[in-house]
Amino acid sequence: MIYLPPLKAVLAFEVVARHASFGKAADELNLTTSAVSHQITTLEEYVGCQLFLRTSRGVTLTVAGERYLQNLSGALAIIADATHSARLETGDEILRVHSSPSFASLWLMPRLAKFRAAHPEINIRVFASPGGSDFAKGEIDLDIRYGIACWAKLRVENIFTEEIMPMMSPSLKSRLKIESPEDLLVQDLIFCERDLVQWPQWFAANSTGICPSEYSLHVDRAQLAMDAAVQGFGIALQSNKLADGLLKSGHLVPVFPGKKGIRVHQHHLVFPAQHANQKRVAKFVSWIRAEAKK
């Protein structure tokens, strides 16, 4: 016989631990705060130890609570995978992919119809948000992450090498006389706050001793920076891969004939190693590798 704790209490524990708050957990679970507190008390009585320290500032996990959460996260992931596998037995093949909003909009979505055409048996769901997904919750099969590859215990594959270079609208380029990196110092530059490569790094890489102290526009998304550049607002410093469609269509052009770009690896496929055994994930990984080489 398998002795399981009250599953409602286990769910309440995971949500409270994630939010470090009874109130926020209550909002997510659509319960009252007192009901959530009662669930935690029930679980603590069941396991025979205190799982949270309750203070005026909120709640924190005890040592026993941290250990329980660590073990529980793996169990919840197993349950999620088992449930998903059971759904697949009915023919409901669903691939859940997460990425940053800019990558999803600028690179993935224009190509996704090709994947659907090649694999009509797979229904794909795309979730886009700035932060990475939590695989322990069992909600995502594969993540496309932006940044420096430093995700322990996860399989990480770089998608492509990108060239970060200045780009602008053709009409703006025709009005300006830009021949060297120094000429950009007096131009309207667009600053994207989330980018790994910023204007100071670009100027340093191109042997310019100084860089602007002010920028004409600050944005927090690559897509916004490119949209502003297309409208002639200024010059953007962006990835040639994310701007591929705009560059090919002529809506944006490189500022310099030699491009003067900085080569980086900043978009990665990230997923738990065991997900590689799932056919839907393997098919998507194979497809995106082929697309990235084009």
Protein Blocks (a to p, Z undefined) as FASTA:
>chain_A
ZZdddfklmmmmmmmmmnopaklmmmmnopafklmmmmmmmmmmmnopafbdcdfkbccd
dfklmmmmmmmmmmmmmmmmmmmmmmmmnopacddddddfklmmmmmmmmmmmmmmmmmm
bccdddddfbdcdfknopafbdcdedjddbehiacddfbdcdddddddfklmmmpccfbf
klmmmmccdddfkbmbdfklmmmmnopabdcfbdfbdcfbfklmmmmmmnonaccdddfk
lmmmmmmnopaccfbfnlopacddfbdcdddfklmmpmklmmmmmmmmmmmmZZ
